[in-house]
Amino acid sequence: MIEKTYDAASVEPRIAARWDEADAFKAGRGAREDAEPFSIVIPPPNVTGSLHIGHALNNTLQDILVRHRRMLGQNVLWQPGLDHAGIATQMVVERQLAERGEPGRRDMGREAFVERVWQWKGESGGAILKQLRRLGASCDWSRERFTMDEGLSRAVRKVFAQLYREGLIYKDKRLVNWDPKLRTAISDIEVEQREINGHLWHIRYPVDGARFSLDDPSSFITVATTRPETMLGDSGVAVNPDDERYAALVGRQVRLPLVGRLIPVVADDYADPEAGSGAVKITPAHDFNDYDVGSRNDLAIINVLAPDGTIDIRDNAEFLEGLYPDDGERAVAMFQGLDRFAARAMLVDWLESEGYLAKIEDHVHMVPHGDRGGVPIEPYLTDQWYLDAGTLARPALASVREGRTAFVPKNWEKTYFDWMENIQPWCISRQLWWGHQIPAWYGPDGEIFVAEEEEEAIASALAHYVLNGTITRERAAELAADPQALDGFLSRDEDVLDTWFSSALWPFSTLGWPDETPELKTYYPTSVLVSGFDIIFFWVARMMMMGLHFMKEEPFSTVYMHALVRDKTGAKMSKSKGNVIDPLDLVDEFGADALRFTLAIMAAQGRDVKLDPQRIAGYRNFGTKLWNATRFAEMNGAEHGGELDFGSLQLPLSRWIATELSRAVAETDAALAAFRFNDAAAAIYRFVWNTFCDWYLEFAKPVFAGSDEAAKAETRRVAGTVLDRIFALLHPFMPFMTEELWATTAPAGEGRGELLCHARWPQAGFEDEEAAADINWLVEMVSAIRSVRAEMNVPAGAEAELVAVACDPATAERMLRHEAALKRLARLSSIVQADEAPGQSAQIVVGGGRFALPLAGMIDVDQERTRLRKAAGKARDEVARIDKKLGNERFVANAPEEVVEQEREKRAAYLAEAEALEAALARLDG
């Protein structure tokens, strides 16, 4: 006999250990002979990461798919692994060194620091994978990969070298997002926009040839800027070609205050006549838009910042060109080495003292910050490595357009197209020490040698310099034989690759590429990718590009994009709001199964998940309901583990539940095939809670208590078999409890012979429409009577009469056959037939027949009619009030999205309440 109550805290670790001992999730376990492969690669979490609610949703959905396919007998691989997370990991270790008072990164040197990071990884990294196991993720944990393990590192080097040889990787000087604190380029996804209460400084630039005077507006042009310190690198002023105010100035020059540099006024559509003064200072080296304007108008590119965000203009040829020596020396003396914000304050003070500052306005604007460094990023002109993403994007675009890879929901294809059609070169280098060091070496003249291995690069370099006469063959031989001498001859690029570069290879590098492994042959291309929409550009698209280029085949046929998990009000979770929900806390409180089922049943396509812990408590109750139902069936002799031919069943009740089970299986299969996780979970929920627990077991009670031994035996076999199918059907969603029930209900002395995770998925197909229609009529009738009693406030203990109004012979026969059940379940005193409904009765329609429940003497009908009218009117008033609010354009435009959505949801609830009350009133009025 199973325990009286289910204790997730004790059961879940025990089941997890059982799976581990059995190596239950090894690739191919439980597969039929010659089974079709089904594979998923896990979106590799950061090695520094811990489980957040987005991970919980993402991995729950993957696990549902994987467990389902494994039980269907397919050859399943769910490939786990970790991303080395370049910036995040380096910061963690640097912080640890500082906390312990140990030498910093630059003090200990690159080799020692990288060794220290590997040490940290071995001791503390990857905790998130343990947390995923606690959630029930059924990955093949024996195949765990890491984006910097030796196999993946070899794949990265091969890809880089091949793309370089093909001309698709190259070096260029361009603007990048630069983090002055971390002193590295960062990707767009590592930039977060923060709203800042800042200022807009209006600065007067004197017109060349005119005597600067505050009394003469024609002697200067006023520009507005949020970053006055960058004016040290200004090389132009732009005005709109249609702005008549400045038409006469186009082509002339203005003089940069303090610096004295003469810069042209150019006509460019970028300048907005309605914004600020309509004139825009152009600093091509420190603004992405300015860089484009500068390129169109052939303006000088003057970088005035050092990598750490300080002013760097001493010995800066671009800055000093064209300046009078005194002006240049003054600027250097004032600003060289100052932090950018200290320089801003000093420059503004000087501009004000000299009459160049027209005014300062308060200005709320978005300022990009590095999400790791936490400081404002700088657009920064620097030499970096780039990948020609435009060329690689073309086949990836065609793949989605031609249907070889599909996005679910389909609307995400538009997002994919928009980005891929306008894709820019991908900056793939980072100024870090932790990561894949770029396999490029530089000769004494700056010549670049790219190779997969250092030996190959050395050989290429020596051959090159022998051929061009730089060194003799003898000297080349000496260098090749003396690594110490070679160090001064060749130097390796110090940069590492963007973390996303190695993760772009994930679907094939984790399977052993560049070797032709059996796993690569079997599991590539993978079957489906489950991902969040926020990394379509950074990961999904790049996997498509790399997979098509190197494997000549799409890495997956389907991309399922899940939505965000928000708090119960619909607000995005953030630490600053204090509304972050820790999934591990939820697992501690409710169990992993309850959390998983909640996430699944709320994961409607295209809709964010509004997670309320009370919903999780509700679905924990669902698990308790099944546990208690199983226990009840056990106490009544349910027989598990046997083979049962549904076609041989005799009882209509048995044939009905077998039909409803088959329908639930078919509905679940169809929903999972279409990635409608919420519909699949809802189908199982309805069948388990309503059909089986509420109705089947209720109908079975008289059978268990009766004297018909054949009926008892059949019902015991059916109850046990249907429960076995329920355990299997629910297993992908609630794996721990179902595995425990599967084991606990095994036939005595026989066992199950296999874990539930390897059991066969239930099959649809049995259908007895007549039995199903008959019992479902009974269910509908009892439900309708109960609903009327509740609506009309009929006392719970009162027995009512049911009147069948002008019923046909088939309905009369059905009522007679189910009379005992109707009386017991609907609390009826009698069932009669009549040509007309009695007065003061509530009328219902079931299965095309009309029935009446006389209420005279049971309730005060007039009082109830008044109550219903009043309640319906109140609900309608609430609908009108919300309609007025939603009809206010200012409210809809200015209120947070989640607040507007809450009002719409409240309106729908009040409307449903009003309609239900009005329907009850209509029944009472006949």
TORTOR-278723 format. One record per residue (C-alpha): x, y negated, z negated. Coordinates in steps of 0.001 Angstrom, whole numbers, plus 500000, padded with zeros to 6 digits. Layout:
XYZ
...
***
This chain:
500000500000500000
501318496576500904
501963493988498225
499034491928497013
500592488665498175
503107487743500855
506297486085499619
508134484507502551
511132483559500403
511955487193499683
510705488817502893
512355486583505502
515984487134504393
515353490877504116
513927491065507645
516780488957509015
519272491371507444
517411494304508997
517689492736512453
521408492091511908
522084495646510781
520318496989513865
522047494500516210
518475494006517363
519024491133519769
522019492386521731
521606491733525451
519544494461527045
518334496056523795
514917497615524233
514927497133528014
513298499634530340
515512501390532847
516182499127535847
514347496321534030
514260492862535510
516664490470533722
515414487510531741
517989485062530396
518073481731528612
521099479710527556
520603477836524324
521120474065524565
524373474143522579
523994472141519362
526906470051518153
529411471924516011
528944469127513452
525161469331513510
522496470531511118
519012471662512019
516543468846512668
512892469136513587
513602468716517316
515962471704517180
513267473665515343
510723473007518105
513180473640520937
514433476930519547
511028478156518424
509729477809521987
512773479596523398
512410482383520848
508746482871521730
509686483369525376
512604485650524558
510726487886522119
507784488132524503
509979489213527421
511953491625525242
508699493309524197
507662493465527847
510729495650528320
512816493200530339
516616493042530163
516858489985527912
519802487772527023
519467484666524903
522957483177525004
523953481197521880
526810478783521381
528079475433520170
529261472202521749
532564470785520508
531001467287520224
534141465243520876
533413461944519156
531276463345516331
533768466035515370
536772463731515540
534956461261513280
534057463973510757
537662465094510427
539027461533510304
536545460717507559
537579463841505661
541254462847505915
540458459372504569
538377460741501677
541238463020500656
543839460301500951
545722462204503636
547577460660506595
545311459385509364
545048460739512891
547634458449514411
550028459021511508
549988462810511843
550104462837515663
547989464536518269
549143468131517912
548779468212514139
545421466435514256
543946468832516828
545176471743514712
543406470175511733
540145469904513707
540332473591514594
540848474316510901
537745472267510042
535766474074512735
536709477450511279
535802476425507745
532807474119508122
531668473886511740
528658475582513222
526410475647510166
523488474958512483
523707478441513992
523152479961510551
520168477657510177
518781478801513528
519032482395512357
517037481402509296
514374480074511643
514292483507513298
516120482753516557
516745486109518263
519919485234520190
522568487796521016
524780486520518220
527609488819519254
528070486657522366
528409483291520621
530439480850522732
532079477505522062
532720474837524684
536403474847523748
537005478571523437
539683479932525758
537270481261528371
535297478049528667
538482475961528642
539772477935531616
536478477316533434
536752473574532739
540292473397534101
539342475301537233
536347473061537904
538335469874537377
541183471010539631
538859472178542408
536762469005542364
539953466925542418
541262468832545448
537908468290547152
538133464547546540
535136464562544222
537155463606541127
539309460481541250
540661457622539127
539237454124539367
539162450829537457
535543450056536614
533409448761533785
532446451312531150
530562451325527857
533433450794525423
533325451387521680
535905449021520120
535830450895516813
536523454310518317
538521452814521212
536994455036523842
534540454962526687
531172456438525745
528220457687527766
524842455990528062
523263458554525729
525724457490523020
524524453882523281
521524452785521242
519749449465521655
519212447552518421
517087444445518027
519241441645516650
518323438195515335
521001436316517258
521499433005519023
521521431549522496
524322429012522933
523858426384525663
527260425192526908
528087422329529266
530582423112532031
531986419882533622
531648419568537387
535026419228539085
535583415745540474
533037414116538173
533840412270534954
532324414367532153
529804412302530209
526910413364527999
525005410404529426
525390411691532971
523656415100533463
525052415282536986
528587415503535537
528032418998534095
525985422162534450
524584423873531355
524743427635530980
523189429757528216
524895432801526704
524568435207523783
528318435981523891
530257432702524097
533610434397523394
533491436060526822
533655432649528530
537427432978528253
537060435452531134
534498433471533177
535248433312536895
532033431765538214
528607430278537546
525586431650539388
522389429802540287
519409431044542204
519558430159545929
515960428857545707
516602426662542661
516558423116544048
518033421697540845
521420423151541660
521389423244545472
523948420446545707
526338422238543342
526528425528545279
530032425809546723
531508423271544323
533603424109541245
533182423545537546
535875423472534911
535811425977532084
535906424132528739
539065424579526650
540663426887529225
540526424434532124
540061427132534784
538248425951537913
535470428375538818
532959428254541714
529213427798541554
527666430574543658
524130431244544852
522887434660543750
519430436162543191
520583437502539821
520156434008538330
516587433564537079
515339429963537388
512832430600534574
515395431952532087
517435429572529940
518848426749532039
518645428778535238
522459428771535462
524383431884534383
528065432161533481
529645435114535309
532225437240533472
532776440238535781
535111442090533394
532682441997530450
529141442470531767
527699445106534105
525399442677535917
528159440083536134
530440442711537658
527913443214540468
527552439447540990
531320439077541014
531684441858543580
529090440234545859
530736436813545605
534420437816545483
534975436403542002
538088437127539945
537898439905537347
539525438705534112
539674441029531114
540312439098527884
539816441879525309
542103444544523878
540761448096523322
540003447285519669
537779444312520571
540312441619519735
541205438786522110
544181439704524303
545271436804526544
549002436442525844
551001437621528871
547647438301530570
548361437439534219
544692437417535289
543751435073532450
546703432700532931
546484432459536717
545604428910537819
545746427414534325
547855424457533325
550548425746530935
549306423560528089
545719424863528431
546901428463528506
549197428049525511
546466426306523517
544005429139524173
546611431772523282
547540429953520082
543892429676519037
542521433104519934
545214435728520531
544590438744518276
541352437417516779
538407439772516392
535798439015519056
533273437690516528
535844435533514730
536817434155518145
533147433443518830
532795431356515676
536011429420516345
535113428773519968
531602427547519114
533067425140516529
535510423776519093
532800423405521786
530610421476519354
533441419195518255
534304418361521883
530723417740523043
530413420844525217
527786422545523042
524354421341524157
522247423283521649
521856426559519757
518587428468519824
517510431388517635
517223434353519922
515968437880519201
517488440283521685
518586443872522170
522270444539521602
523810447880522619
525651449678519810
527697452846519791
525617455460517981
528726456914516318
530949453887515751
527975451733514784
529391448510516277
528285446550519353
529756448117522459
531602446094525078
531374446487528836
535084446988529403
537231447110532512
539582450055532344
541118452895534337
539058456068533983
538453459370535735
535246459568537769
533191462293539378
531407461617542667
527978462465541264
526196461168544380
527621463940546547
526857466658543998
523353465279543435
522144465846547003
521786469656546802
520323469340543292
517696466925544590
516827469263547463
516452472184545069
513642470489543136
512027468935546215
511913472302547955
510574474137544896
513540476348544038
513626474738540601
510414473438539045
509891471089536108
507111471828533629
505243469532533124
505612468506536752
505591464759536027
509210465040534818
510256465649538419
509660461957539119
512033461014536298
514605463428537703
514233462033541230
514437458402540082
517729458989538351
519298461356540893
518438459113543852
520172456160542174
522981458078540533
526282456304539871
529792457755539655
530131459646536386
532885458430534049
534225461747532746
537255460632530700
537318459739527006
540100458226524938
539962460902522242
542207463720521059
539544466349520383
538259467821523599
539423469279526894
542606467388527715
542518466381531352
544733468736533393
546601465921535163
550302465064534954
552103461892536057
555474461697537693
558012458900537124
556449456876539964
552873457408538754
552095460182541259
549287462422539927
549524466213539861
546366468097538944
546444471829538275
544693474470536212
547902475331534376
550914473238533383
553359475558535176
551507474996538433
551616471206537956
555367471304537243
556040473365540348
553956471004542496
555674467921541075
559198469247541553
558416470356545097
556951466919545857
559968465020544568
562408467327546364
560554466815549637
560507463011549363
564145462936548368
563676461628544835
565580464577543398
567734467343544829
566863471013544753
569609471493542183
568149468787539928
564691470349540343
566086473687539230
567692472025536187
564443470342535228
562464473539535650
564911475323533356
564977472609530671
561536471783529182
563067469005527060
564382467190530130
561075467760531874
559225465917529107
560834462705530202
560092463425533844
556421464460533702
553806463216531241
550326464633530756
547219462457530828
546269461786527195
542519461470527800
539993464255527271
536869465035529252
533398463843528350
531702466510526234
528931466769528837
531471467925531440
532023471287529763
528356471694528824
527423471145532487
529073474530533188
527221476274530345
524876478575532356
527774480294534132
530861479632531987
529225481377529001
528732484471531171
532442484776531917
532992482644535023
535459482222536724
535775486003536289
533196488136538078
531817489717534919
528877492163534741
527020489577532613
527476486917535264
526172489257537934
523195490310535800
522070487139534069
522906484300536486
520867482465537526
519140482155534187
515366482338534101
514283479177532349
515744476195530525
513924474725527520
515080471203526758
514083467803525468
513325465162528096
515955462784526716
518808464800528252
517407465339531750
520169463104533113
523019464019530849
522681467789530813
519903469241532949
520809467366536137
524519468002535671
523990471733535177
522031471693538410
524867469916540213
527633472157538878
525673475387539257
524857474712542891
528398473609543704
530274476481542082
527739479340542048
525913478310545242
522643478946543405
520434477015541004
521241477747537345
517540478191536473
514254478373538326
512166476562535704
512901473634533406
510396473317530571
510557469865528985
509047469708525516
507908466496523879
509082464748520721
508143465758517203
506751462690515431
505403462175511936
501738462739511149
500814459170512175
502533459497515552
505536457347514593
508973458353515815
511036459805512995
514005457740511851
516108457445508726
515387453727508545
511631454416508362
512155457154505789
509825459505507670
512323462156508749
511084465693508081
513758468294507295
512732471652508807
514752473551506207
512689471927503449
509561473059505287
510939476595505577
511649476594501834
508121475440501052
505996477250503613
508209479877505256
509725479949508732
506688481686510250
504277478947509212
506551476233510589
507087478111513866
503384478748514418
502528475114513651
505087473821516144
503884476257518805
500161475607518464
500783471848518594
503191471975521557
500739470901524250
502397469976527537
503063466270527822
501906465452524296
504127464658521336
503801466872518273
502386464959515298
503670467027512418
501775466911509148
503016469274506408
499384469938505566
498984471543508986
501862473858508144
500124474768504900
497041475595506958
498933477962509232
500585479560506221
497000480339505189
496542481940508602
499395484306507773
497840484985504376
494535485755506106
496188488401508278
498082489823505305
494846490172503302
492994491626506276
495709494242506709
495513495061503018
491724495386503204
492028497705506185
494643499751504305
492300500146501334
489691501499503734
492020504035505297
493120502265508493
495326504530510602
498387502913512179
500938504095514687
498790506424516763
497946506318520443
494308505428520982
492431505674524270
490013502749524160
487955504359526921
487058507255524616
485569505056521891
481930505637521053
480871502806518768
479773499514520406
481651497749517614
484868499557518580
484414498903522278
483680495239521558
486847494644519511
488921496534522114
487466494281524839
488122491113522848
491667492283522133
492257492860525837
490912489402526623
493158487815523971
496202489598525409
495348488419528938
494802484857527739
498089484883525837
500003486322528798
498591483722531175
499365480873528776
502955481991528180
503521482459531921
502467478820532384
504464477598529346
501257476576527560
502537477557524142
499677475841522347
497068477751524338
498832481051523674
499008480368519935
495371479214519886
494204482363521694
495946484554519117
494667482430516251
491049482675517420
491243486410517919
492965487141514600
491119484736512332
487677484587513897
487153487722515942
489026490299513866
489155488992510294
485856487115510115
483667489308512300
485106492730513024
486015493507509415
482678492103508259
480827494339510730
483045497277509716
482248497050505993
478931498920506230
480646501567508376
483389502086505792
480777502230503052
478389504486505014
478017508238505312
478697508651509058
482109510332508928
482663510207512698
481989506461512725
484317506006509742
487120507954511420
486818505997514641
486694502666512806
489804503565510794
491698504426513957
490491501268515727
491249498977512767
494790500315512495
495428500224516231
494070496697516675
496177495521513741
499238497097515365
498436495156518532
497925491985516489
501329492397514864
502890492718518333
500882489855519833
501753487513516991
505372488635516650
506991486039518983
505314483293516961
505581484695513413
508353487280513609
509155487787509921
505706488579508553
504738490717511519
507968492751511300
507268493296507598
503651494350508231
504774496649511043
507190498444508728
504892498471505688
501937499980507569
503975502758509168
502372506214508886
503513507921505682
506524510128506228
506769509223509913
507945505616510095
507634503540513215
510676504797515074
511533501277516219
511532497686515063
508546495573516061
510846493271518062
511483496272520369
507900497553520406
505933497346523622
503817494289524253
500044494973524181
498441495547527570
495269493922528817
492812495851530964
490106497463528850
486705495855529413
483249496860528248
481140493859529196
477924495342527835
479332496069524376
481112492723524306
477991490794525315
475910492625522725
478184492022519735
479027488486520859
475292487743520903
475145488838517284
478164486680516429
476646483671518181
473282484179516498
474727484427512995
476997481446513658
474105479331514929
471928480159511918
474772479422509503
475448476133511279
471796475059511010
471674475989507337
474797473908506683
473580470944508725
470185470924506999
471574471398503487
469656474653502987
470579476046499553
473182478796499880
471123481371498006
467863480743499861
466700483379502325
464980482079505446
462710483606508039
463901483805511663
461220483389514322
461928484569517879
459833482315520120
458291484081523132
461254486444523411
461690488967526209
461759492753525588
465568492953525826
465999490284523148
463370491948520959
465216495277521251
468564493617520449
467068491896517388
465662495134516122
468986496945516604
470917494251514739
468246493458512153
470230494733509163
473364492811510153
471404489632510874
469653489741507506
472890490442505611
475134487952507383
472642485114507988
470718485463504701
467370486124506367
464282487369504546
462614488624507728
462682488482511527
459413487956513372
458177487074516844
455781484282517754
454510482474520831
455240479018519335
457727477676516848
456280476927513404
456092473335512266
458944471786510336
461488474220511712
464966473834513147
465269475311516617
468282476995518174
469033478500521570
471227481599521791
471824483704524893
468970482009526708
466457482836523946
464745480294521683
464605480781517934
463262478808514998
464190478617511335
461188477361509302
462426474931506675
459174473948504953
459523474659501264
463293475152501535
464251471491501995
462493468107502023
462237467800505815
461415464080505837
464281463322503484
466634465424505599
465460463660508749
466214460296507100
469637461500505944
470577462683509434
469439459419511067
471374457346508506
474575459410508854
474371459383512651
473839455611512643
476858455102510380
479037457209512691
477784455242515729
478615451979513934
482183453205513429
482424454065517130
481233450545518016
483695448957515577
486629450865517097
485415450140520635
485546446442519799
489095446789518508
490238448825521523
488531446328523808
490782443590522434
493626443381524957
495922441662522443
495495444509519954
496213447198522564
499213445293523929
500814444343520601
499996447147518175
502460450055517938
501592452887520305
500958455297517437
498453452872515832
496472452542519074
496479456316519470
495252456734515893
492295454444516627
491431456464519740
491548459680517729
489315458201515032
486849457095517703
486709460620519142
486105462081515664
483309459626514824
481685460212518222
481760463988517722
480253463539514257
477473461311515616
476630463755518392
476525466692515977
474196464829513614
471955463770516488
471830467355517737
470774468487514263
468094465802514207
466855466935517613
466603470504516343
464620469369513350
462266467356515545
461722470429517730
***
